[in-house]
Amino acid sequence: MSFNQGRGKRQSRLCYLFATAPWAIEFYRAAFGAETKSRVEDNAGAAVAEVSVGESAFWLADESPEHQNFSQQALAAGAKAVLAR
């Protein structure tokens, strides 16, 4: 018996936070051929976008310190690797 019986497939997506998401969106497009599936941008230029590379989809967004969502740059964290197959 499936937990999703009759409800469709459930999926989760990674969300990568950046100090400047518009730069990241353009970088992923140029470097990996990412296609933008949806994108929202505010008047200040902050953005959030769902992008896909091949069959993999994920979110790129501006950090939001007021909501405790910090980018690696803000936390001085090391680089992370993303592996897809």
C-alpha positions as CSV (number, residue, x, y, z in Angstrom):
1,M,0.0,0.0,0.0
2,S,1.3,3.4,-0.9
3,F,1.1,6.4,1.3
4,N,0.5,8.6,-1.8
5,Q,-2.2,6.4,-3.2
6,G,-4.5,8.6,-5.3
7,R,-2.7,11.8,-4.4
8,G,0.2,12.0,-6.9
9,K,3.9,11.9,-6.3
10,R,5.4,14.1,-3.5
11,Q,8.7,15.7,-4.1
12,S,11.1,17.9,-2.2
13,R,13.4,20.5,-3.8
14,L,16.6,21.9,-2.5
15,C,16.8,25.7,-2.1
16,Y,20.2,27.4,-2.3
17,L,20.4,30.9,-0.7
18,F,22.6,33.6,-2.1
19,A,23.5,37.2,-1.1
20,T,22.5,38.1,-4.7
21,A,20.1,35.5,-6.3
22,P,19.8,37.2,-9.7
23,W,23.6,36.7,-10.1
24,A,23.2,33.0,-9.1
25,I,20.3,32.5,-11.5
26,E,22.4,33.9,-14.4
27,F,25.5,31.9,-13.3
28,Y,23.5,28.6,-13.3
29,R,22.1,29.5,-16.8
30,A,25.5,30.3,-18.3
31,A,27.5,27.5,-16.6
32,F,25.0,24.6,-16.7
33,G,22.3,25.6,-19.2
34,A,19.7,25.9,-16.4
35,E,16.2,26.8,-17.5
36,T,14.1,29.1,-15.3
37,K,10.7,27.4,-14.6
38,S,9.4,30.3,-12.4
39,R,10.8,33.5,-11.0
40,V,9.6,36.3,-8.7
41,E,11.5,39.5,-8.2
42,D,10.7,42.4,-5.9
43,N,11.3,46.1,-6.5
44,A,14.6,46.0,-4.6
45,G,15.9,43.2,-7.0
46,A,15.6,40.3,-4.5
47,A,14.6,37.2,-6.4
48,V,13.5,33.6,-6.0
49,A,13.4,31.2,-8.9
50,E,12.8,27.5,-9.6
51,V,15.4,26.3,-12.1
52,S,16.1,23.0,-13.7
53,V,19.2,21.4,-15.2
54,G,18.2,18.3,-17.1
55,E,15.7,16.4,-15.0
56,S,16.9,18.0,-11.7
57,A,15.0,21.0,-10.4
58,F,15.8,23.2,-7.4
59,W,15.3,26.7,-6.0
60,L,17.7,29.7,-6.0
61,A,16.8,32.6,-3.7
62,D,18.1,35.7,-2.0
63,E,18.9,35.2,1.7
64,S,16.4,36.6,4.1
65,P,18.1,37.4,7.5
66,E,14.8,38.7,9.0
67,H,13.5,35.1,8.6
68,Q,16.7,33.4,9.8
69,N,17.6,32.3,6.2
70,F,21.3,33.1,5.7
71,S,23.5,32.5,2.6
72,Q,26.8,30.8,2.9
73,Q,28.5,34.2,2.3
74,A,26.8,35.7,5.3
75,L,27.8,32.8,7.5
76,A,31.3,32.6,6.1
77,A,30.6,28.9,5.4
78,G,32.6,26.7,3.1
79,A,31.6,25.7,-0.4
80,K,29.1,22.9,-0.8
81,A,29.0,20.4,-3.7
82,V,25.9,19.4,-5.5
83,L,25.9,16.0,-7.2
84,A,23.3,15.0,-9.7
85,R,22.9,11.8,-11.6
